[in-house]
Amino acid sequence: MLSLQNNFVKGVGIIPYRIHSKPSHLLAYDAAYSALEDSDLSMGDIDVVIVSNLEWFYSSEKQRHMASVLSSAFKTRIPIIRVPAACAGGGTAFWAANRMMKNDKEWNNVLVIGVEKLMETTDNSAAIINEFMMAMESRWEQPEGINAPCSAALTAQEYMQRFPDTTMDDLALISFKNHSNGFNNPNAFFYKKKVTLEQIKKSPIASSPLRVHDCSISCDGAAACVITKDKTDIEIVGSDYCADNIIPFERDDPLTWEATLISSGNALKQAGITIKDIDIAELHDAFTIVELLSYEDLGFCKKGEAYKLVRDGFFGIDGKVPANVSGGLKAKGHPVSATGLGMIYELAKQLRNEAGDRQVSNLKYALMHNIGGIGNAIVCNILKKVGG
């Protein structure tokens, strides 16, 4: 039986999303110690470490046993658990840590880490790009040439055929919003790199109708969070994870991702709120069409009507519910397993009024929405600012 007591965020850490020369375990180490410093704790205060990464990437570093590598780096002998979930790895590790803590009376502080070393891998092996990074389901889809951009493009084609009021200009506005936000984020890949709306609209086709600027940027990165049972200024009030069919055409409706409905519905129920209470969100914009679908599946609007909110600036930094103030995966970057915890980092900074030039005012509830694949695994976590 799970405890009714909620856990809290005690500290967060991140390294800038860039191309890094350090090996993966040292990227994890840097993010972890940043989170520990933020929490005023040491490794001696940590009961368990939960880490998310994609094991196959470590073939390039000739090391697959991430738990033991981190044990050596941290100079500690405590449980270290690996939780992979593709692009939803970071958010799922956060969910797993939160849930396990509720069921274990002996755990008081858990360190959660997401880390990925993408750029070295992609530079060294085109075969790995084709077989893993660019692949979706490997038995049916990959042999037909379906990769992640292609699958997202097919979703966009279906969406615009069913809802013709939505155009590529609306997706360009989503990309532009996120690039404008990322410009002010020192941790973003596109920090201080200006991208205009015209550049977005004229960028090359990646997979029709999606253009290059409709797609997120792969990079190296790591982020970490300390979850505690001790009361802090940020409470974890909702957290849920759901896995769905690996192949989108097995689902009843390719434009409604049931895993979002389930995970967000359960998380909101746990928090005792509705989507109308959310003040800020970090959404999984691996592709602009995915962010648009998320607006609808999360319940911010009805199906087929997200374009209205996009055009009205509803999700802009000065809008009703600012989304991806960090720059999102599009401009901040997408280091796969680190992505979800990077969202937690951003929301924690926002709730603490520590986000600098991109700070949003009057925040109470924050939602992160982390997706693996094309709706294959989805996790939603809701944070609440405690006190004034």
C-alpha positions as CSV (number, residue, x, y, z in Angstrom):
1,M,0.0,0.0,0.0
2,L,1.5,3.3,-1.0
3,S,1.9,6.1,1.5
4,L,-0.3,9.1,1.1
5,Q,2.6,11.4,2.0
6,N,3.9,13.4,-1.0
7,N,7.6,13.7,-1.7
8,F,9.4,16.9,-2.4
9,V,12.1,18.3,-4.8
10,K,15.1,19.3,-2.7
11,G,17.7,20.2,-5.4
12,V,18.2,20.2,-9.2
13,G,21.2,20.3,-11.4
14,I,22.0,20.4,-15.1
15,I,24.9,20.8,-17.5
16,P,24.4,23.0,-20.6
17,Y,23.1,21.0,-23.6
18,R,26.0,21.1,-26.0
19,I,28.6,18.8,-27.6
20,H,30.8,17.7,-24.7
21,S,34.2,16.0,-24.7
22,K,33.7,14.3,-21.3
23,P,32.5,10.7,-21.2
24,S,28.9,10.0,-20.2
25,H,29.6,9.1,-16.5
26,L,31.4,12.4,-16.0
27,L,28.5,14.3,-17.5
28,A,26.2,12.5,-15.0
29,Y,28.6,13.2,-12.2
30,D,28.6,17.0,-13.0
31,A,24.8,17.2,-13.1
32,A,24.5,15.1,-10.0
33,Y,26.8,17.2,-7.9
34,S,25.1,20.3,-9.2
35,A,21.8,18.9,-7.8
36,L,23.5,17.9,-4.5
37,E,25.0,21.4,-4.1
38,D,21.6,22.9,-4.8
39,S,20.1,20.6,-2.1
40,D,22.8,21.2,0.5
41,L,23.4,17.5,0.7
42,S,26.4,15.2,0.0
43,M,26.5,11.7,-1.5
44,G,26.6,10.4,2.0
45,D,23.0,11.6,2.5
46,I,21.7,9.7,-0.6
47,D,20.0,6.4,-0.1
48,V,19.5,5.3,-3.7
49,V,20.5,6.6,-7.2
50,I,18.2,6.1,-10.1
51,V,19.8,6.8,-13.5
52,S,18.3,6.7,-17.0
53,N,20.3,6.3,-20.2
54,L,20.2,4.2,-23.4
55,E,22.6,1.4,-22.9
56,W,23.5,0.9,-26.6
57,F,25.1,4.3,-26.7
58,Y,27.8,3.1,-24.5
59,S,29.2,0.7,-27.1
60,S,31.1,3.8,-28.3
61,E,32.6,4.2,-24.9
62,K,33.2,0.5,-24.5
63,Q,31.2,0.4,-21.2
64,R,27.7,-0.7,-20.6
65,H,27.5,-1.2,-16.9
66,M,26.4,2.4,-16.0
67,A,25.5,1.6,-12.4
68,S,29.0,0.3,-11.4
69,V,30.7,3.1,-13.4
70,L,28.7,5.7,-11.3
71,S,29.5,3.8,-8.1
72,S,33.2,4.3,-8.9
73,A,32.7,7.9,-9.9
74,F,30.7,8.7,-6.8
75,K,32.9,6.5,-4.5
76,T,29.8,5.0,-2.9
77,R,28.3,1.6,-2.4
78,I,24.6,2.1,-2.5
79,P,21.8,0.8,-4.8
80,I,22.1,2.3,-8.3
81,I,19.1,1.4,-10.5
82,R,18.9,2.0,-14.3
83,V,15.6,3.0,-15.8
84,P,15.6,3.3,-19.6
85,A,12.4,4.4,-21.4
86,A,13.7,5.9,-24.7
87,C,13.1,9.6,-24.9
88,A,10.8,9.4,-21.8
89,G,13.7,8.0,-19.7
90,G,14.3,11.1,-17.5
91,G,10.7,11.6,-16.6
92,T,10.1,7.9,-16.1
93,A,13.1,7.7,-13.7
94,F,11.6,10.7,-11.8
95,W,8.3,8.9,-11.6
96,A,9.9,5.6,-10.5
97,A,12.0,7.3,-7.8
98,N,8.9,9.1,-6.5
99,R,6.8,6.0,-6.5
100,M,9.4,3.8,-4.9
101,M,10.1,6.3,-2.2
102,K,6.5,6.3,-1.2
103,N,6.7,2.6,-0.7
104,D,10.0,2.4,1.2
105,K,10.2,3.8,4.7
106,E,14.0,3.7,4.8
107,W,14.6,5.9,1.8
108,N,14.7,9.6,2.6
109,N,16.8,11.1,-0.2
110,V,17.0,9.7,-3.8
111,L,19.2,11.1,-6.5
112,V,17.7,10.9,-10.0
113,I,20.0,11.3,-13.1
114,G,19.4,11.4,-16.8
115,V,22.4,11.4,-19.1
116,E,23.1,10.8,-22.8
117,K,26.2,11.1,-25.0
118,L,24.7,11.5,-28.5
119,M,27.0,13.6,-30.5
120,E,30.1,11.5,-30.2
121,T,28.1,8.4,-31.1
122,T,26.6,10.1,-34.1
123,D,29.9,11.3,-35.3
124,N,31.5,7.9,-35.0
125,S,28.9,5.5,-36.4
126,A,26.4,6.1,-39.2
127,A,25.2,2.5,-38.6
128,I,24.1,3.4,-35.1
129,I,22.2,6.4,-36.4
130,N,20.3,4.2,-38.9
131,E,19.7,1.3,-36.5
132,F,18.9,3.1,-33.3
133,M,18.6,6.9,-33.4
134,M,16.5,7.1,-36.5
135,A,14.6,3.9,-36.1
136,M,11.1,3.4,-34.7
137,E,9.7,-0.1,-34.3
138,S,12.3,-2.4,-35.9
139,R,10.2,-5.4,-37.1
140,W,7.5,-3.7,-39.2
141,E,8.3,0.0,-39.5
142,Q,12.0,0.3,-39.9
143,P,12.1,-2.2,-42.9
144,E,9.6,0.1,-44.6
145,G,11.8,3.2,-44.1
146,I,9.9,4.6,-41.1
147,N,12.1,6.6,-38.8
148,A,11.2,9.2,-36.1
149,P,10.9,12.2,-38.4
150,C,8.9,10.1,-40.9
151,S,6.5,8.8,-38.3
152,A,6.0,12.4,-37.0
153,A,5.5,13.6,-40.6
154,L,2.8,11.0,-41.2
155,T,1.1,12.2,-38.0
156,A,1.2,15.8,-39.3
157,Q,-0.2,14.7,-42.7
158,E,-3.1,12.9,-41.1
159,Y,-3.8,15.8,-38.7
160,M,-3.9,18.4,-41.4
161,Q,-6.1,16.3,-43.6
162,R,-8.6,15.8,-40.8
163,F,-8.3,19.4,-39.5
164,P,-7.5,21.6,-42.5
165,D,-7.7,24.9,-40.5
166,T,-4.3,24.0,-39.1
167,T,-1.4,24.8,-41.4
168,M,2.4,24.6,-41.4
169,D,2.5,28.2,-40.4
170,D,1.0,27.2,-37.1
171,L,3.7,24.7,-36.5
172,A,6.3,27.3,-37.5
173,L,4.8,29.6,-34.7
174,I,5.5,26.8,-32.2
175,S,9.0,26.4,-33.3
176,F,9.5,30.2,-33.3
177,K,8.1,30.4,-29.7
178,N,10.5,27.8,-28.5
179,H,13.5,29.3,-30.2
180,S,12.6,32.7,-28.8
181,N,12.6,31.2,-25.3
182,G,15.8,29.2,-25.8
183,F,17.6,32.4,-26.8
184,N,17.5,33.4,-23.1
185,N,18.4,30.0,-21.6
186,P,22.1,29.6,-20.9
187,N,21.6,25.8,-20.8
188,A,20.1,25.7,-24.2
189,F,21.9,24.5,-27.4
190,F,20.5,27.6,-29.2
191,Y,21.4,30.1,-26.4
192,K,21.9,33.5,-27.9
193,K,21.4,32.1,-31.4
194,K,18.7,34.0,-33.1
195,V,16.3,32.0,-35.4
196,T,13.7,34.0,-37.3
197,L,10.2,33.0,-38.3
198,E,11.2,33.4,-41.9
199,Q,14.2,31.0,-41.4
200,I,11.9,28.4,-39.8
201,K,9.4,28.6,-42.7
202,K,12.2,28.4,-45.3
203,S,14.2,25.6,-43.7
204,P,14.7,22.4,-45.7
205,I,12.2,19.7,-45.7
206,A,13.1,16.9,-43.3
207,S,10.2,14.6,-44.0
208,S,7.2,16.2,-45.7
209,P,5.5,18.3,-44.5
210,L,7.9,18.8,-41.6
211,R,10.9,21.0,-42.0
212,V,14.3,20.9,-40.3
213,H,13.0,23.6,-37.8
214,D,10.1,21.4,-36.9
215,C,12.5,18.8,-35.5
216,S,14.4,18.9,-32.2
217,I,18.1,19.0,-32.0
218,S,20.1,16.0,-30.7
219,C,23.0,16.9,-28.3
220,D,24.9,15.7,-25.2
221,G,23.5,16.5,-21.8
222,A,22.7,15.5,-18.3
223,A,20.3,16.6,-15.6
224,A,19.6,15.5,-12.1
225,C,17.2,16.0,-9.2
226,V,17.2,15.1,-5.5
227,I,13.8,13.9,-4.3
228,T,13.3,13.9,-0.5
229,K,10.6,13.1,2.1
230,D,11.6,16.3,4.0
231,K,9.3,19.2,3.3
232,T,10.8,21.8,0.9
233,D,9.4,24.6,-1.3
234,I,8.5,22.3,-4.2
235,E,6.0,19.4,-3.6
236,I,5.5,16.5,-6.1
237,V,1.7,16.4,-6.1
238,G,1.1,14.3,-9.2
239,S,3.1,11.7,-11.1
240,D,2.0,8.9,-13.5
241,Y,3.5,6.9,-16.3
242,C,1.8,4.9,-19.1
243,A,3.1,2.7,-22.0
244,D,1.2,2.2,-25.2
245,N,1.4,0.1,-28.3
246,I,4.8,0.3,-30.1
247,I,3.1,0.8,-33.5
248,P,0.9,3.8,-34.0
249,F,-1.4,2.1,-36.5
250,E,-2.4,-0.4,-33.8
251,R,-4.2,2.4,-31.9
252,D,-7.8,3.4,-32.3
253,D,-6.8,7.0,-33.3
254,P,-3.3,8.0,-34.3
255,L,-4.1,11.6,-33.4
256,T,-5.2,10.9,-29.8
257,W,-2.4,9.5,-27.7
258,E,-4.1,7.5,-25.0
259,A,-1.0,7.3,-22.9
260,T,-1.1,11.1,-22.5
261,L,-4.8,11.0,-21.5
262,I,-4.1,8.3,-18.9
263,S,-0.9,9.6,-17.4
264,S,-2.0,13.3,-17.3
265,G,-5.5,12.3,-16.0
266,N,-4.1,10.3,-13.2
267,A,-1.4,12.9,-12.3
268,L,-4.1,15.7,-12.2
269,K,-6.3,13.5,-10.1
270,Q,-3.5,12.8,-7.6
271,A,-2.9,16.6,-7.4
272,G,-6.6,17.3,-6.9
273,I,-6.6,19.8,-9.7
274,T,-7.7,20.2,-13.4
275,I,-5.6,21.2,-16.4
276,K,-7.0,24.7,-15.9
277,D,-5.0,25.0,-12.7
278,I,-1.7,24.5,-14.5
279,D,0.3,27.7,-14.7
280,I,3.4,26.6,-16.7
281,A,4.3,23.5,-18.7
282,E,7.4,21.8,-20.2
283,L,6.1,19.7,-23.1
284,H,7.9,17.1,-25.3
285,D,8.3,19.0,-28.6
286,A,10.5,16.4,-30.3
287,F,8.6,17.6,-33.3
288,T,6.3,20.7,-33.5
289,I,3.3,18.5,-34.4
290,V,3.9,16.5,-31.1
291,E,3.6,19.7,-29.1
292,L,0.5,20.7,-30.9
293,L,-1.1,17.2,-30.3
294,S,-0.1,17.5,-26.6
295,Y,-2.1,20.8,-26.2
296,E,-5.2,18.8,-27.2
297,D,-4.5,15.5,-25.4
298,L,-3.7,17.3,-22.2
299,G,-7.0,19.1,-22.4
300,F,-6.0,22.7,-22.9
301,C,-8.4,22.7,-25.9
302,K,-10.6,20.4,-28.0
303,K,-9.3,18.2,-30.7
304,G,-8.6,20.2,-33.9
305,E,-8.6,23.6,-32.2
306,A,-5.1,23.9,-30.9
307,Y,-4.2,26.3,-33.8
308,K,-6.5,28.9,-32.3
309,L,-4.4,28.9,-29.0
310,V,-1.2,28.9,-31.0
311,R,-2.2,32.0,-33.0
312,D,-3.5,33.8,-29.9
313,G,-0.2,33.3,-28.1
314,F,-1.8,31.2,-25.3
315,F,1.4,29.2,-24.8
316,G,3.8,32.1,-25.2
317,I,6.0,33.3,-22.3
318,D,3.5,36.1,-21.7
319,G,0.5,33.9,-22.4
320,K,-2.0,32.1,-20.2
321,V,0.0,28.9,-19.9
322,P,3.6,29.5,-21.0
323,A,4.9,26.2,-22.5
324,N,8.6,25.3,-23.1
325,V,10.0,28.5,-21.6
326,S,13.3,26.6,-21.5
327,G,13.3,26.5,-25.3
328,G,11.9,22.9,-25.3
329,L,13.6,20.1,-27.1
330,K,13.6,22.2,-30.2
331,A,15.9,25.0,-29.0
332,K,17.1,23.8,-25.6
333,G,18.1,20.4,-27.1
334,H,17.1,16.7,-26.8
335,P,19.7,14.6,-25.0
336,V,17.1,11.7,-24.9
337,S,17.3,10.3,-21.3
338,A,18.3,13.6,-19.8
339,T,15.3,15.5,-21.4
340,G,12.7,14.7,-18.8
341,L,14.9,15.7,-15.9
342,G,15.9,18.9,-17.7
343,M,12.2,19.7,-17.7
344,I,12.1,19.2,-13.9
345,Y,15.1,21.5,-13.6
346,E,13.4,24.2,-15.6
347,L,10.1,24.0,-13.7
348,A,11.9,23.9,-10.3
349,K,13.8,27.1,-11.2
350,Q,10.6,28.7,-12.4
351,L,8.7,27.8,-9.2
352,R,11.6,29.3,-7.1
353,N,11.8,32.5,-9.2
354,E,15.3,31.6,-10.2
355,A,14.9,31.5,-14.0
356,G,16.4,34.9,-14.8
357,D,15.4,36.5,-18.1
358,R,12.8,33.8,-18.9
359,Q,11.1,34.0,-15.4
360,V,7.3,33.7,-15.4
361,S,5.4,35.3,-12.6
362,N,2.6,34.1,-10.3
363,L,3.3,30.4,-10.5
364,K,1.8,27.6,-8.3
365,Y,1.3,24.4,-10.4
366,A,3.8,23.2,-13.1
367,L,3.4,20.2,-15.4
368,M,6.0,18.3,-17.3
369,H,5.1,15.9,-20.2
370,N,7.8,13.6,-21.4
371,I,7.3,11.2,-24.4
372,G,9.1,8.2,-25.6
373,G,8.7,7.5,-29.3
374,I,5.5,8.5,-31.1
375,G,3.3,8.3,-28.1
376,N,4.7,4.9,-27.0
377,A,5.7,5.8,-23.4
378,I,4.4,8.9,-21.7
379,V,5.0,10.3,-18.2
380,C,3.4,13.4,-16.6
381,N,4.7,14.9,-13.3
382,I,3.1,17.9,-11.5
383,L,5.0,20.1,-9.1
384,K,3.5,22.6,-6.7
385,K,5.1,25.6,-5.2
386,V,4.8,25.4,-1.4
387,G,4.0,28.6,0.5
388,G,4.1,32.2,-0.9
